[in-house]
Amino acid sequence: PVCEYLISMCEIYQKKNDNQKALNYAQRSLSLAEQYNLKEQISVANLKLSGFYEKSSEPYQALNHYKDYVLYRDSVRTIDSVQ
């Protein structure tokens, strides 16, 4: 999905130390994943955003995204175990 492409772009810009563009790609990935209720991609984007906000000394934002990551990660695991 496009969300995975956006996260890949995020990682490329992270390696180039262009954190603003990387953050933008992670936010776009989360927005798109939420629009289509793609739980696994929501989880991945939230984890990526949590790391960004942790590094930029925004612990409240980091914690919120980490909580969402765990919520969606567990949701995906539950769905997988039921199937």
All heavy atoms as an XYZ file, in Angstrom:
685
protein
N       0.816     -1.211      0.000
C       0.000      0.000      0.000
C       0.858      1.272      0.000
O       2.038      1.233      0.298
C      -0.815     -0.102      1.280
C      -0.738     -1.522      1.719
C       0.498     -2.078      1.111
N       0.201      2.335     -0.316
C       0.869      3.634     -0.370
C       1.461      4.002      0.988
O       2.534      4.614      1.059
C      -0.117      4.727     -0.856
C       0.515      6.093     -0.790
C      -0.592      4.419     -2.267
N       0.805      3.590      2.058
C       1.300      3.905      3.407
C       2.713      3.359      3.614
O       3.557      4.021      4.222
C       0.377      3.338      4.468
S      -1.289      3.965      4.387
N       2.955      2.154      3.120
C       4.279      1.549      3.264
C       5.319      2.314      2.446
O       6.460      2.488      2.884
C       4.237      0.082      2.856
C       3.420     -0.760      3.821
C       3.240     -2.194      3.365
O       3.847     -2.606      2.350
O       2.470     -2.911      4.033
N       4.922      2.772      1.272
C       5.810      3.598      0.449
C       6.176      4.882      1.202
O       7.344      5.287      1.222
C       5.139      3.928     -0.885
C       5.778      5.069     -1.621
C       6.959      4.895     -2.334
C       5.202      6.337     -1.596
C       7.555      5.950     -3.006
C       5.789      7.398     -2.262
C       6.958      7.196     -2.960
O       7.549      8.258     -3.607
N       5.183      5.508      1.821
C       5.433      6.753      2.553
C       6.378      6.521      3.730
O       7.262      7.347      3.990
C       4.105      7.361      3.026
C       3.185      7.868      1.913
C       1.819      8.242      2.475
C       3.803      9.033      1.172
N       6.229      5.398      4.420
C       7.141      5.083      5.528
C       8.546      4.822      4.984
O       9.541      5.236      5.592
C       6.622      3.886      6.360
C       5.398      4.298      7.184
C       7.714      3.326      7.268
C       5.651      5.372      8.242
N       8.642      4.172      3.838
C       9.958      3.957      3.215
C      10.618      5.289      2.869
O      11.821      5.468      3.079
C       9.821      3.103      1.954
O       9.399      1.814      2.281
N       9.830      6.209      2.344
C      10.362      7.546      2.044
C      10.805      8.244      3.325
O      11.843      8.912      3.352
C       9.318      8.387      1.306
C       9.017      7.908     -0.102
S      10.457      7.923     -1.185
C      10.809      9.674     -1.261
N      10.044      8.068      4.369
C      10.387      8.623      5.679
C      11.769      8.114      6.106
O      12.621      8.891      6.549
C       9.315      8.225      6.690
S       9.754      8.500      8.407
N      11.980      6.818      5.970
C      13.248      6.227      6.386
C      14.416      6.718      5.521
O      15.521      6.928      6.032
C      13.133      4.705      6.361
C      12.195      4.199      7.446
C      11.814      2.741      7.309
O      12.147      2.101      6.279
O      11.170      2.235      8.248
N      14.165      6.929      4.245
C      15.212      7.456      3.360
C      15.630      8.851      3.815
O      16.825      9.152      3.915
C      14.732      7.472      1.898
C      14.645      6.046      1.365
C      15.641      8.346      1.027
C      13.936      5.905      0.032
N      14.646      9.693      4.108
C      14.972     11.054      4.548
C      15.587     11.073      5.940
O      16.413     11.942      6.243
C      13.747     11.970      4.455
C      13.507     12.430      3.043
C      12.481     11.895      2.273
C      14.339     13.380      2.455
C      12.273     12.302      0.962
C      14.144     13.796      1.141
C      13.116     13.250      0.402
O      12.922     13.656     -0.893
N      15.234     10.107      6.772
C      15.888      9.999      8.085
C      17.380      9.735      7.891
O      18.204     10.338      8.586
C      15.295      8.855      8.901
C      14.102      9.229      9.731
C      13.646      8.054     10.581
O      13.382      6.978     10.073
N      13.548      8.281     11.865
N      17.714      8.831      6.988
C      19.119      8.500      6.739
C      19.886      9.691      6.182
O      21.094      9.809      6.382
C      19.222      7.306      5.794
C      18.815      6.007      6.447
C      18.860      4.846      5.482
C      18.332      3.596      6.183
N      18.220      2.456      5.269
N      19.170     10.581      5.484
C      19.789     11.791      4.943
C      19.790     12.928      5.972
O      20.195     14.045      5.658
C      19.039     12.255      3.695
C      19.177     11.327      2.514
C      18.425     11.889      1.319
C      18.673     11.069      0.087
N      18.088     11.692     -1.113
N      19.293     12.649      7.178
C      19.176     13.638      8.258
C      18.279     14.812      7.891
O      18.459     15.924      8.380
C      20.553     14.137      8.703
C      21.314     13.057      9.431
O      20.741     12.310     10.226
N      22.591     12.952      9.159
N      17.315     14.568      7.021
C      16.310     15.580      6.690
C      15.050     15.225      7.480
O      14.083     14.668      6.954
C      16.034     15.594      5.187
C      15.190     16.784      4.756
O      14.517     17.387      5.625
O      15.199     17.104      3.554
N      15.091     15.546      8.752
C      14.034     15.108      9.669
C      12.686     15.751      9.392
O      11.657     15.132      9.640
C      14.459     15.343     11.121
C      15.577     14.413     11.508
O      15.628     13.260     11.074
N      16.503     14.905     12.326
N      12.670     16.952      8.866
C      11.390     17.596      8.575
C      10.645     16.867      7.466
O       9.449     16.600      7.578
C      11.586     19.076      8.214
C      10.285     19.844      8.114
C       9.452     19.763      9.396
O       9.966     19.907     10.503
N       8.162     19.517      9.264
N      11.355     16.510      6.406
C      10.712     15.754      5.326
C      10.331     14.355      5.799
O       9.268     13.850      5.454
C      11.629     15.665      4.105
C      11.637     16.914      3.271
C      12.417     16.715      1.998
C      12.433     18.009      1.194
N      13.235     17.897     -0.021
N      11.188     13.745      6.596
C      10.896     12.409      7.121
C       9.638     12.441      7.984
O       8.761     11.582      7.849
C      12.084     11.887      7.927
N       9.541     13.432      8.839
C       8.363     13.581      9.696
C       7.115     13.784      8.848
O       6.060     13.190      9.115
C       8.557     14.759     10.655
C       7.391     15.092     11.595
C       7.092     13.931     12.530
C       7.713     16.343     12.390
N       7.222     14.588      7.808
C       6.099     14.845      6.919
C       5.599     13.541      6.275
O       4.399     13.290      6.212
C       6.498     15.857      5.847
C       5.342     16.231      4.953
O       4.186     16.203      5.349
N       5.652     16.584      3.719
N       6.516     12.706      5.812
C       6.118     11.429      5.209
C       5.449     10.512      6.243
O       4.467      9.831      5.926
C       7.310     10.727      4.559
C       7.587     11.228      3.172
C       8.680     12.046      2.914
C       6.761     10.884      2.104
C       8.948     12.511      1.631
C       7.009     11.344      0.822
C       8.099     12.158      0.595
O       8.349     12.612     -0.682
N       5.954     10.484      7.457
C       5.350      9.651      8.504
C       3.934     10.141      8.826
O       3.007      9.334      8.990
C       6.214      9.652      9.754
N       3.762     11.449      8.896
C       2.434     12.005      9.172
C       1.459     11.710      8.039
O       0.296     11.381      8.286
C       2.537     13.520      9.400
C       3.203     13.877     10.701
C       3.536     15.344     10.810
O       3.760     16.034      9.815
N       3.571     15.845     12.045
N       1.930     11.801      6.812
C       1.070     11.491      5.659
C       0.681     10.017      5.660
O      -0.461      9.670      5.340
C       1.783     11.867      4.359
C       1.843     13.377      4.162
C       2.705     13.805      3.006
N       2.346     13.170      1.749
C       3.132     13.163      0.675
N       4.325     13.755      0.720
N       2.735     12.577     -0.439
N       1.618      9.154      6.017
C       1.332      7.728      6.088
C       0.252      7.447      7.130
O      -0.695      6.704      6.867
C       2.602      6.944      6.431
O       2.305      5.572      6.551
N       0.388      8.064      8.302
C      -0.609      7.871      9.359
C      -1.972      8.380      8.919
O      -2.987      7.699      9.100
C      -0.176      8.578     10.645
C      -1.163      8.495     11.798
C      -1.427      7.047     12.197
C      -0.663      9.298     12.991
N      -2.006      9.534      8.314
C      -3.275     10.115      7.871
C      -3.986      9.209      6.864
O      -5.190      8.946      6.982
C      -3.018     11.492      7.260
O      -4.205     12.050      6.778
N      -3.241      8.719      5.901
C      -3.813      7.840      4.889
C      -4.267      6.506      5.499
O      -5.344      6.005      5.185
C      -2.793      7.602      3.781
C      -3.276      6.925      2.517
C      -4.386      7.737      1.856
C      -2.124      6.743      1.552
N      -3.448      5.954      6.373
C      -3.802      4.686      7.026
C      -5.069      4.837      7.861
O      -5.931      3.948      7.859
C      -2.641      4.206      7.892
N      -5.189      5.961      8.550
C      -6.396      6.203      9.353
C      -7.623      6.383      8.457
O      -8.710      5.905      8.782
C      -6.211      7.430     10.240
C      -5.275      7.189     11.395
C      -5.010      8.420     12.231
O      -5.152      9.561     11.729
O      -4.636      8.236     13.399
N      -7.435      7.049      7.340
C      -8.541      7.272      6.404
C      -9.138      5.949      5.936
O     -10.354      5.828      5.780
C      -8.044      8.088      5.213
C      -9.111      8.425      4.208
C      -8.563      9.262      3.053
O      -7.435      9.738      3.080
N      -9.365      9.436      2.034
N      -8.284      4.942      5.729
C      -8.757      3.649      5.230
C      -8.769      2.557      6.303
O      -8.957      1.388      5.994
C      -7.906      3.218      4.032
C      -8.143      4.121      2.845
C      -7.263      5.150      2.536
C      -9.289      3.971      2.054
C      -7.491      5.996      1.462
C      -9.526      4.819      0.979
C      -8.633      5.821      0.692
O      -8.868      6.661     -0.366
N      -8.561      2.965      7.551
C      -8.590      2.054      8.701
C      -7.656      0.853      8.504
O      -8.036     -0.293      8.747
C     -10.017      1.595      8.995
C     -10.148      1.012     10.388
O      -9.440      1.418     11.306
N     -11.046      0.062     10.555
N      -6.428      1.140      8.095
C      -5.412      0.105      7.901
C      -4.621     -0.041      9.199
O      -3.648      0.676      9.439
C      -4.493      0.479      6.739
C      -5.190      0.724      5.401
C      -4.216      1.296      4.382
C      -5.828     -0.560      4.896
N      -5.072     -0.948     10.047
C      -4.558     -1.045     11.414
C      -3.045     -1.278     11.495
O      -2.359     -0.648     12.295
C      -5.303     -2.128     12.178
C      -6.759     -1.779     12.426
C      -7.450     -2.869     13.196
C      -8.926     -2.692     13.425
N      -9.529     -1.445     13.291
N      -2.531     -2.174     10.679
C      -1.091     -2.452     10.742
C      -0.277     -1.218     10.345
O       0.725     -0.885     10.985
C      -0.741     -3.628      9.847
C       0.693     -4.086     10.000
C       0.982     -5.385      9.277
O       0.041     -6.041      8.781
O       2.162     -5.738      9.207
N      -0.715     -0.514      9.309
C      -0.003      0.682      8.872
C      -0.159      1.832      9.868
O       0.752      2.636     10.042
C      -0.481      1.110      7.475
C       0.034      0.232      6.359
C      -0.700     -1.101      6.241
O      -1.818     -1.254      6.723
N      -0.082     -2.069      5.608
N      -1.310      1.899     10.536
C      -1.496      2.899     11.595
C      -0.491      2.649     12.707
O       0.148      3.571     13.221
C      -2.945      2.875     12.139
C      -3.930      3.370     11.078
C      -3.053      3.715     13.410
C      -5.395      3.171     11.453
N      -0.330      1.385     13.060
C       0.616      1.006     14.106
C       2.038      1.414     13.735
O       2.746      2.060     14.525
C       0.533     -0.510     14.341
O       1.492     -0.920     15.276
N       2.463      1.074     12.527
C       3.827      1.374     12.077
C       4.076      2.884     12.045
O       5.113      3.366     12.519
C       4.076      0.755     10.680
C       5.378      1.261     10.069
C       4.076     -0.754     10.774
N       3.136      3.630     11.513
C       3.300      5.090     11.428
C       3.357      5.712     12.820
O       4.148      6.625     13.067
C       2.164      5.703     10.613
N       2.546      5.216     13.743
C       2.575      5.749     15.103
C       3.903      5.467     15.789
O       4.423      6.318     16.511
C       1.417      5.186     15.932
C       0.176      6.030     15.805
O       0.190      7.227     16.047
N      -0.919      5.410     15.404
N       4.463      4.295     15.561
C       5.766      3.989     16.152
C       6.831      4.927     15.601
O       7.661      5.448     16.347
C       6.142      2.528     15.880
C       7.483      2.085     16.461
C       7.493      2.231     17.981
C       7.778      0.655     16.056
N       6.793      5.152     14.291
C       7.757      6.052     13.667
C       7.617      7.473     14.229
O       8.603      8.116     14.579
C       7.537      6.051     12.149
C       8.560      6.780     11.359
C       9.933      6.191     11.449
C      10.070      4.894     10.706
N      11.462      4.385     10.745
N       6.377      7.952     14.351
C       6.139      9.297     14.888
C       6.549      9.395     16.352
O       7.087     10.419     16.783
C       4.668      9.679     14.704
C       4.287     10.003     13.258
C       2.770     10.049     13.106
C       4.912     11.312     12.820
N       6.326      8.343     17.103
C       6.742      8.329     18.504
C       8.249      8.561     18.613
O       8.709      9.354     19.440
C       6.364      6.991     19.152
O       6.867      6.912     20.460
N       9.004      7.889     17.761
C      10.452      8.069     17.761
C      10.869      9.485     17.404
O      11.778     10.052     18.021
N      10.197     10.073     16.428
C      10.504     11.460     16.050
C      10.278     12.413     17.214
O      11.118     13.253     17.514
C       9.622     11.916     14.882
C      10.168     11.582     13.542
C       9.516     10.674     12.733
C      11.327     12.165     13.071
C      10.003     10.355     11.490
C      11.835     11.862     11.827
C      11.173     10.944     11.035
N       9.119     12.285     17.841
C       8.797     13.218     18.915
C       9.667     12.992     20.144
O      10.001     13.933     20.859
C       7.308     13.139     19.258
C       6.458     13.757     18.181
C       5.516     13.009     17.479
C       6.600     15.099     17.846
C       4.741     13.571     16.473
C       5.835     15.674     16.845
C       4.912     14.907     16.170
O       4.150     15.479     15.175
N      10.080     11.750     20.367
C      10.991     11.474     21.478
C      12.329     12.168     21.247
O      12.882     12.795     22.152
C      11.188      9.969     21.618
C      12.055      9.585     22.797
C      12.214      8.087     22.934
O      11.931      7.342     21.975
O      12.632      7.668     24.022
N      12.843     12.093     20.025
C      14.123     12.726     19.688
C      14.038     14.247     19.711
O      15.032     14.919     19.954
C      14.609     12.258     18.322
C      15.082     10.831     18.318
C      15.495     10.405     16.927
C      15.852      8.922     16.924
N      16.116      8.435     15.568
N      12.853     14.784     19.441
C      12.714     16.240     19.408
C      12.230     16.798     20.746
O      11.746     17.915     20.812
C      11.783     16.673     18.275
O      10.467     16.199     18.516
N      12.381     16.005     21.790
C      12.049     16.433     23.170
C      10.596     16.868     23.309
O      10.291     17.880     23.929
C      12.980     17.565     23.616
O      14.314     17.103     23.610
N       9.704     16.084     22.713
C       8.272     16.302     22.880
C       7.673     15.020     23.471
O       7.010     14.258     22.771
C       7.627     16.654     21.546
C       8.110     17.978     20.976
C       7.416     18.348     19.685
O       6.167     18.390     19.682
O       8.127     18.578     18.693
N       7.921     14.804     24.768
C       7.535     13.525     25.373
C       6.028     13.262     25.372
O       5.608     12.110     25.253
C       8.078     13.615     26.799
C       8.242     15.071     27.059
C       8.553     15.690     25.732
N       5.229     14.296     25.471
C       3.772     14.095     25.477
C       3.310     13.534     24.128
O       2.559     12.561     24.082
C       3.062     15.419     25.802
C       1.563     15.284     25.873
C       0.959     14.672     26.972
C       0.755     15.751     24.840
C      -0.421     14.535     27.031
C      -0.622     15.618     24.891
C      -1.205     15.012     25.999
O      -2.568     14.864     26.050
N       3.781     14.137     23.044
C       3.439     13.655     21.698
C       3.992     12.244     21.484
O       3.332     11.380     20.918
C       4.010     14.590     20.624
C       3.300     15.904     20.509
C       1.999     15.771     19.727
O       1.541     14.695     19.392
N       1.392     16.902     19.446
N       5.234     12.026     21.936
C       5.863     10.709     21.786
C       5.042      9.641     22.504
O       4.785      8.572     21.954
C       7.290     10.737     22.335
N       4.616      9.931     23.713
C       3.841      8.971     24.489
C       2.493      8.693     23.836
O       2.066      7.539     23.758
C       3.640      9.467     25.925
C       2.835      8.548     26.841
C       3.504      7.184     26.982
C       2.643      9.199     28.199
N       1.820      9.722     23.360
C       0.527      9.522     22.698
C       0.652      8.623     21.470
O      -0.155      7.714     21.270
C      -0.100     10.860     22.299
C      -0.726     11.558     23.475
O      -1.052     10.939     24.479
N      -0.898     12.864     23.365
N       1.660      8.865     20.666
C       1.842      8.035     19.473
C       2.263      6.618     19.857
O       1.846      5.659     19.212
C       2.854      8.664     18.505
C       2.274      9.782     17.707
N       1.377      9.574     16.678
C       2.439     11.126     17.789
C       1.029     10.734     16.168
N       1.666     11.699     16.827
N       3.056      6.492     20.921
C       3.457      5.150     21.353
C       2.245      4.367     21.860
O       2.105      3.175     21.565
C       4.551      5.211     22.415
C       5.129      3.849     22.683
C       6.038      3.282     21.798
C       4.734      3.110     23.793
C       6.551      2.007     22.008
C       5.242      1.838     24.009
C       6.146      1.296     23.118
O       6.645      0.035     23.329
N       1.374      5.025     22.596
C       0.154      4.360     23.071
C      -0.701      3.893     21.901
O      -1.244      2.785     21.919
C      -0.661      5.304     23.966
C      -0.086      5.507     25.339
C      -0.977      6.456     26.140
C      -0.460      6.699     27.526
N      -1.320      7.639     28.267
N      -0.827      4.741     20.882
C      -1.598      4.350     19.696
C      -0.919      3.191     18.964
O      -1.588      2.287     18.457
C      -1.787      5.538     18.753
C      -2.811      6.537     19.270
O      -3.588      6.185     20.183
O      -2.833      7.669     18.761
N       0.405      3.223     18.923
C       1.143      2.114     18.308
C       0.792      0.795     19.006
O       0.457     -0.194     18.355
C       2.649      2.371     18.386
C       3.483      1.117     18.325
C       3.585      0.378     17.151
C       4.148      0.650     19.456
C       4.330     -0.787     17.098
C       4.896     -0.508     19.410
C       4.985     -1.221     18.236
O       5.720     -2.383     18.185
N       0.866      0.785     20.331
C       0.590     -0.433     21.098
C      -0.859     -0.876     20.899
O      -1.135     -2.062     20.696
C       0.902     -0.223     22.599
C       0.395     -1.396     23.430
C       2.395     -0.020     22.803
N      -1.781      0.062     20.925
C      -3.196     -0.252     20.738
C      -3.438     -0.949     19.395
O      -4.073     -2.003     19.346
C      -4.030      1.032     20.820
C      -5.519      0.889     20.559
C      -6.186      0.184     21.735
C      -6.138      2.259     20.343
N      -2.912     -0.377     18.332
C      -3.131     -0.960     17.007
C      -2.305     -2.227     16.793
O      -2.753     -3.161     16.140
C      -2.864      0.070     15.903
C      -4.024      1.020     15.758
C      -4.041      2.243     16.407
C      -5.136      0.667     15.005
C      -5.125      3.098     16.294
C      -6.218      1.518     14.884
C      -6.212      2.729     15.536
O      -7.288      3.574     15.428
N      -1.109     -2.282     17.363
C      -0.295     -3.500     17.267
C      -1.032     -4.669     17.912
O      -1.124     -5.757     17.344
C       1.047     -3.290     17.963
C       1.950     -4.518     17.937
C       3.018     -4.474     18.990
N       2.413     -4.513     20.308
C       3.039     -4.222     21.435
N       4.301     -3.857     21.408
N       2.424     -4.280     22.596
N      -1.565     -4.418     19.109
C      -2.308     -5.476     19.808
C      -3.579     -5.848     19.062
O      -3.973     -7.009     19.044
C      -2.622     -5.050     21.237
C      -1.381     -4.954     22.111
O      -0.304     -5.438     21.669
O      -1.460     -4.409     23.216
N      -4.218     -4.874     18.450
C      -5.424     -5.132     17.676
C      -5.111     -6.053     16.496
O      -5.853     -6.994     16.214
C      -6.014     -3.805     17.179
O      -7.091     -4.026     16.331
N      -4.004     -5.787     15.809
C      -3.595     -6.612     14.671
C      -3.271     -8.031     15.146
O      -3.669     -9.011     14.537
C      -2.394     -5.989     13.932
C      -1.808     -6.964     12.921
C      -2.820     -4.697     13.245
N      -2.584     -8.134     16.271
C      -2.238     -9.463     16.804
C      -3.482    -10.255     17.181
O      -3.542    -11.453     16.961
C      -1.335     -9.322     18.017
C       0.073     -8.943     17.667
C       0.952     -8.903     18.879
N       2.305     -8.519     18.529
C       3.216     -8.205     19.403
N       2.947     -8.227     20.700
N       4.433     -7.864     19.014
N      -4.467     -9.574     17.758
C      -5.697    -10.241     18.146
C      -6.434    -10.760     16.915
O      -6.922    -11.888     16.899
C      -6.618     -9.272     18.940
O      -5.913     -8.838     20.108
C      -7.909     -9.933     19.336
N      -6.498     -9.939     15.887
C      -7.167    -10.351     14.642
C      -6.458    -11.556     14.048
O      -7.076    -12.527     13.637
C      -7.217     -9.173     13.632
C      -8.171     -8.111     14.125
C      -7.626     -9.667     12.249
C      -8.094     -6.809     13.355
N      -5.116    -11.515     14.035
C      -4.336    -12.624     13.479
C      -4.544    -13.913     14.273
O      -4.627    -14.989     13.701
C      -2.848    -12.287     13.436
C      -2.522    -11.263     12.359
O      -3.365    -11.053     11.460
O      -1.424    -10.677     12.432
N      -4.637    -13.804     15.592
C      -4.790    -15.015     16.403
C      -6.199    -15.622     16.275
O      -6.360    -16.824     16.404
C      -4.475    -14.717     17.872
O      -5.464    -13.885     18.443
N      -7.187    -14.801     15.996
C      -8.544    -15.290     15.816
C      -8.674    -16.033     14.495
O      -9.376    -17.035     14.391
C      -9.572    -14.136     15.902
C     -10.948    -14.588     15.456
C      -9.614    -13.576     17.298
N      -7.945    -15.573     13.492
C      -8.032    -16.212     12.168
C      -7.271    -17.461     12.218
O      -7.194    -18.438     11.918
C      -7.457    -15.299     11.093
C      -8.289    -14.058     10.913
C      -7.662    -13.095      9.919
O      -6.511    -13.228      9.533
N      -8.413    -12.099      9.521
